[in-house]
Structure formats: structure tokens, C-alpha cells
Amino acid sequence: QVRIVESGGGLVQPGGSLRLSCTVSGINFRIYQMEWYRQAPGNQRELVAGITSGGGTNYLDSVKGRFTISRDNARSTLKLQMNSLTPEDAAVYYCKAASLPYWGQGTQVTVSS
């Protein structure tokens, strides 16, 4: 049974930072490309960042230079370090194995003064 649990969201002021974490069980984590998505109210879910099994990364243009995705294969954990947050980054954030149809419950990020 695949289980995905995101955590680390919260309320932060503009310019602040958050570090999201995602723990995955039930799959061979290390062989999968992993991704962070987000969905704001009224918007489609969008891909924010991805990391291949070999550690190669890609980012949504609007988060380049501010967000960093990383993975710990030994702990089956995916991270997203988010710096210089803006109100436009507010959303529910989800992690996903790229080729599998499983989603967690997400973690809410709110950016407001």
C-alpha cells in the first residue's frame, strides 16, 4: 500500500521561509523521479519542482532561485526548501512519484502579513 504524507506547511510572512517534507512508503522510493506540485484556490494543480533518481532537478520558472528540492533515499523522504516566499506561493503543496497515480493529503502554505 502506497502512503504519501506531506508536512511542514504553515503561515509565514512575505519574504519568509518554509521547509516542506514528504515521507513515502510502499514503493521503492530511490528509483522514482519525485515531484512537488501545488494548487491554489481556483487554479489548476501545477508542477513546482522535480528531482530525478540521480538527483537532477528542474523548477517552475517563478520559483527558480528561491526553492530547492532534495531527496533522502535512505529515509524515503522528499524536501522542498522555500525561501523569499510571496503571496503567489500560497497553495496546498503535494508530493508525488512522477509515474505513479498516488497523492497525499497535501500541506497548506499561507503567505500573509
C-alpha positions as CSV (number, residue, x, y, z in Angstrom):
1,Q,0.0,0.0,0.0
2,V,1.4,3.3,-1.1
3,R,1.3,6.1,1.5
4,I,2.4,9.7,1.0
5,V,2.4,12.2,3.9
6,E,3.4,15.8,3.4
7,S,4.2,18.2,6.3
8,G,5.8,21.4,7.1
9,G,3.3,23.9,5.8
10,G,2.0,26.9,7.8
11,L,1.6,30.6,7.9
12,V,4.6,32.7,7.0
13,Q,5.1,36.4,6.3
14,P,6.1,37.6,2.8
15,G,9.9,37.1,2.5
16,G,9.9,34.2,4.9
17,S,10.9,30.6,4.5
18,L,9.4,27.2,5.0
19,R,10.7,23.7,4.6
20,L,8.3,21.1,3.4
21,S,8.8,17.4,3.9
22,C,7.2,14.3,2.3
23,T,7.6,10.8,3.5
24,V,6.7,8.0,1.2
25,S,6.1,4.3,1.9
26,G,5.1,1.3,-0.1
27,I,7.3,2.0,-3.1
28,N,11.0,1.6,-3.9
29,F,11.5,5.4,-3.4
30,R,15.0,5.6,-4.7
31,I,14.1,4.6,-8.3
32,Y,11.4,7.1,-8.9
33,Q,11.6,10.7,-10.1
34,M,9.8,12.7,-7.4
35,E,7.9,15.9,-7.7
36,W,6.3,18.7,-5.7
37,Y,3.0,20.2,-7.0
38,R,0.9,23.0,-5.7
39,Q,-2.7,24.1,-6.1
40,A,-4.2,27.4,-5.1
41,P,-7.9,28.0,-4.9
42,G,-9.4,28.4,-8.4
43,N,-6.2,27.3,-10.1
44,Q,-5.1,24.1,-11.7
45,R,-2.5,22.0,-9.9
46,E,1.0,22.9,-11.2
47,L,4.3,21.3,-11.1
48,V,6.7,23.2,-8.9
49,A,9.9,21.1,-8.8
50,G,11.1,17.7,-9.7
51,I,14.1,15.6,-8.9
52,T,15.3,12.5,-10.8
53,S,16.5,9.3,-9.2
54,G,20.0,10.6,-10.0
55,G,19.5,13.9,-8.3
56,G,18.9,16.1,-11.4
57,T,16.4,18.9,-10.7
58,N,14.0,21.1,-12.5
59,Y,11.9,24.1,-11.3
60,L,8.9,26.2,-12.3
61,D,10.3,29.4,-13.6
62,S,8.7,31.5,-10.9
63,V,10.4,29.6,-8.1
64,K,13.9,29.3,-9.6
65,G,16.5,30.6,-7.2
66,R,14.1,30.6,-4.3
67,F,13.1,26.9,-3.9
68,T,15.3,23.9,-3.6
69,I,14.1,20.3,-3.9
70,S,16.1,17.5,-2.4
71,R,15.7,13.8,-1.5
72,D,16.9,11.4,1.1
73,N,16.6,7.9,-0.4
74,A,17.7,6.2,2.8
75,R,14.7,7.8,4.6
76,S,12.3,7.8,1.6
77,T,11.9,11.5,2.1
78,L,11.5,14.4,-0.2
79,K,12.1,18.0,0.9
80,L,11.3,21.4,-0.5
81,Q,13.1,24.4,0.9
82,M,11.2,27.6,0.1
83,N,12.8,31.0,0.6
84,S,11.6,34.5,-0.2
85,L,8.0,33.4,-0.2
86,T,5.4,35.7,-1.8
87,P,1.6,35.6,-1.5
88,E,1.6,34.0,-5.0
89,D,3.3,30.9,-3.5
90,A,0.3,30.3,-1.2
91,A,-1.3,27.0,-2.0
92,V,-1.7,23.4,-0.9
93,Y,1.6,21.6,-1.7
94,Y,1.7,17.9,-2.7
95,C,4.4,15.5,-3.4
96,K,4.2,12.7,-6.0
97,A,6.2,9.9,-7.6
98,A,6.2,11.0,-11.2
99,S,5.0,7.9,-12.8
100,L,2.5,6.7,-10.2
101,P,-1.1,7.8,-9.6
102,Y,-0.9,8.3,-5.8
103,W,-1.3,11.6,-4.0
104,G,-1.0,12.6,-0.3
105,Q,-3.3,14.9,1.5
106,G,-1.1,17.9,0.9
107,T,0.2,20.6,3.3
108,Q,-1.2,24.1,3.3
109,V,1.2,27.1,2.8
110,T,-0.2,30.5,3.6
111,V,1.8,33.6,2.9
112,S,0.4,36.7,4.5
113,S,1.4,39.6,6.7
